[in-house]
């Protein structure tokens, strides 16, 4: 099915294949014996990518301190954010290391409270890796 992106500044035509529609039907959640259908996309793939990654900071680096070791580090998170409590950040070595246990941040779900409110609290409480860096592999061709 051909459709046009709903963004007023984009209007790019894109295709929603039968395979993709079948995939959305297959992964639609079932809660209490009721299936909640995931709607077909209204935005093109490029606009959906922009929407799903607009919260990320990949342009500005900050001097920060590891919450685990106190070691100075470069981070994508500011020590003094403009709003809210600062995130606890770890160096990549600490994040992947065995000196902390992520299971200590586990919580039971309280069914009397909204799920996403609890998820947001957990998301803010768990430490983050301060910087994700990927090295380029050298190619011998």
Secondary structure, DSSP 8 states (H G I E B T S, - for coil): -EEE-S-TTT--EEE--HHHHHHHHHH--EETTEE-------S-HHHHHHHHHTT---S--EEEE-TTT--EEEESS-SS-SSS----EE-HHHHHSSSS-GGGG-----TTS-HHHHHHHHHHHS-EES-----------
